[in-house]
Amino acid sequence: MIICALLGFAVILAASFIRKIPDKFEDFCIGVSIPVFVCLLLPIGAATGWLRPATLDVFFRRADMALGLDGFALTRWLLRTGWYVLVLPIYSALPLVLALGWALERSRTLLRAAVIGAVLAVPLYLLLPAAGPEYAFSNFPDPNGIAVSIGWVHPRNCFPSMHLTWAILVAWNLRNPRWRWLFVSYASLMALATVACGEHYFVDILAALPFAAAVQKIAVAWPSLESKRSRLAEYAASLKPVVPSLTAYWDHPQKVTKFPEHITRTREAAMSEQSKPPIISEIE
């Protein structure tokens, strides 16, 4: 995956020079953040394993079987037919796909959604820890494999599948129909690849669908939320000079006889405006 991350970095820089983007430093930062994030997945994943040593893998496997979805059978079928050789390339290509999604249309919503999704997924991984059937069951994809203990080095990052979530978000934020359907096809293949390689259960895939929709909604609404936060901060700053006077009046009302000078001037100006007679235009 780190190779695809480095390729994604190269793609973003190449697109920046080909399109003659004025702010190449921004593209450089976005491009370099992909391999850096992939490298950070190792310590972050180990931290989830250390915090949550016990997992719910057996429960997720039973949930799959209750839904009639057998990921082990999918893997065995791909191995038997020879199609399994495509599983790992599809799974590992995600960093490159994210880079292509940015290079094609430079969607700010995609950037926000990618970060928001990663942040929101961590609490879910700690709340519902699972490492994946490849690590939780002996002799995967043997249907008779038994559950085994999972070391803390294996990340608890199953529910929901962020691989599928990111693939969906890339397709969602592309406006060009031709590119969008290409990336929709990749997301569909990712849904199967994440299960076939033993990193996820089918319930992780099902959970990724509403999770991706929620992340996209937050990413779209984020600019308006940021604008409201800025207006609230400005309003709070405007009240700052009043607070000491109100506090002093509350503690010692007999000692406070007037408001600060700049507040008094504002009040007098407002009163003088109200006292002016209305201007009536006469029509001759």
N, C-alpha and C positions, 0 to 999 in steps of 0.2 A: 504493500500500500504506500510505503514511503516513496517508491519509484514513481508511482502515479501522482503523488503529491508534488514531487519535484517537476514532473512533466507539466502539471497544472500551473506551477509557478512560471515555467518557461512560456507556456501558452499565453498567460496574462501579459507578460512583458512583451512578447512578440506582437500581440494584438494592440498593445498601447503604442508601439512604434509604428506599426502599419497604419493605424488610424490617426496617427499624429495627435494623440491626446495631450493637451497642454500640461495637465498635472500628472506626470508620470510617477511621481513619488507616491501618490495615492494607490496607483496600480501596483507599485512595488510592495507597499505595505500589505495590500490585500493578497498578493501572490505569495509573499513570504509567510503570511499567517497560516497558510494551508499546511505546509510541511511542519511548521512549528506546532500547530495544533495536533497533527498526527503523532508527533513525538511526545506531546504532553498526555496523550491518551494512555500511555503505559503507566506513569505514576498515578494518574487520576483513577485508572481502572484498578490498580493495586490498592489504592486507598479505599475504594468501595468494597473490595474483598476483605480488607482488614477490618473495616467497620461492620460489615455484615457477613460473617463467616458462614452462617447457615443460609441455605437458599430454598427457593420454592420450585425447583426444577421438576420434582416429581409431581407437584400439583399442576404445573403447566402442561406436563406430558399427559396427565389424566384429562385435563380440559380439552386438549387436542383430540384425544380419543373419544371423548364424550360428544364432540362436534363432528366426529367422523372424518377428521383430518389427521392423517398419519404422515408426519414428516420423515420418519424412518423409511417408510415404504417409498416415498418420493426419491430419497437418496439412493436406495437400492435400485430403483428403476433407471435412474440416470446412470448409475455405474454399469448396469447390465447392458444398456443401449449405447454406451460410449459418449453420451452427451455431458457427462460430468466434467469433462475437460473445459467446458465453458463456464462452469460455476464460479471458480475462484477468480478468473479474469473479470467477470461481471461484478463480483463482490468487491474486488480490490480497486476497480476503476472509479469509485465514487469521488475521490478528490479531484481527479481529472475532469469528471463530469461537472462538478461544482465550478471549477475554473472555467470550463467552456460556457456554462450558463452565465457567468459574469461577463466574460469576454464578448459574448454575442450581443447582449443588450444592456449591460451595465445597470441592472435593476437594483435600486437601493432597497426596495422591499425584500428582495432575495437576500441581501446581506443581513438585514435586520432579522428576517425569519430564520436564517441559518444560526445566528447567535442566540436568539431567543429560544429556539428549539433545544439547543445544547444545554442552556441554563435550566430550562424547565424539566429536562429529562433526568437530571441528576437526582432530585428529590424522589422521583418515581423509582429510580433504580435502587435507592436506599430503602424505600418503603416496600417494594416488591422485588427483592433481590433474586436474580437467577443468572447463571453463567452460560447456559446453552447445553443442548443434549450431547454435543461432542465431548464436553468436559464432565458432564454429570452422570453419564451412563457408560458402562464398560462395553467395549467392542461396538461402538456406534458404527453403522446403523443396524446392528443385529437386534431383531425384535425381542430377543430373550436377554438382552443386556440388563444388568442390575445397576441400581443407583450406587454411586461411589462418592466418597468425600471429595470436595473441591478445594484446591489450594487457594490461598488468598491472592496469589499472583494473577489468577484469572478474574477479569473484571465482571462485576455484576451489572451487566448492561443489556438485558434482554427486553424488558417490558417498559415502553414500546420500542420497536426497532427504529433506531435513529438512521440506519442506512436507508431504509425505505422512506422515512420521513423526509430526509434531505433530498432523495431522488424525486419525491412528489413535489416538494417545494420548488425545485429547479424547473420542473415542467409547468407548475402552476404560474410561475412569474415570467414566463416567456410569452410575449405578445404575438410573435410571428407564428401562424398556425403550422407552418411546415416544421419549424424547429420544435414547437410544442409537442406535436405528435411523435416526433423522433424521441424526445425525452420521456414522453408517456410510455412509449414502448420499452425504454430502458428501465423505467420504474416498475413496469410489469415483470420484466425479467429479474429485477432485483428482489421482488417479493418472493419469487421462487428460489433464487440463489441463496438468500439469507437462511432459508429453511433447509435447503439441500446440503449446504456446507456444515450444518450442525451448529450454527451460531445463534439461531433463533427457533422459536416454536411458532406454529400458525397463529396462536392467540396474540403473539407479539405483532404479527403482521396486521391482524384485525384491529388491534389497539392503535397502530400507527396511523390509521386512516382518520379517525376523529381528532387524534392528537395533531396531525399535520394541519387539519382544517382550523383548529383552535390557534395554533401558532401563526398561521397565515392571517387570521382575523386580527390578532394582536399586532402583527407587523404592519398591517395596513392602517390600523387605527393609531399607531404609535406617534406619527407626526402631530396629530390633533391633540393627543394626550400631552405631548411635550409642550405644545403651544399653551394649553390650559395650565400646565405647571409653571410656565414662565409668567403668565398673567397673574397667577396666584402669588408667585414670588415677588412680583412688582407691587401687588397690593399689600403684601406683608411688609415690604420695605417702606411703603408710604405710611404705614401705621407705626413704624418704629419710633418716630419722634414723640408720638402721643403717649406711648406706654409709660415712660418715666413719670410724666405728669399725673396720669391716672393712678399709678401706683402710689405716688406721694400723697395724692388727695385721699386715697383709700386709707392710708396709714395715719395721716395727720390732716384731716379736712380743715381744721381751724388755721393751719399755717399756710395753706395753699390758697392764695387769693386771686391768682390769675394764671392763665395758660402761658406757655412760652411765647415769645414775641412774634415768631414767624407764624404761629397758629392764630394769634390774636389778629395779625394783619390780614390773614386769609378770611377770618370771620367778619372783620369790619368791611372788607371789600365786598363780601357776599351780601351783607346787610345794606350797603350803599347801593348795590345794584337793584336790590328789591325795593328800595325807597324811591327810585326814580319813577316819575310819571310815565305812563305808556305813550309812545309816539303815535299820534293819529294823523295820517296823511289826509289832507283835505283835497277833495276833487272839485275843481271849479267848473 
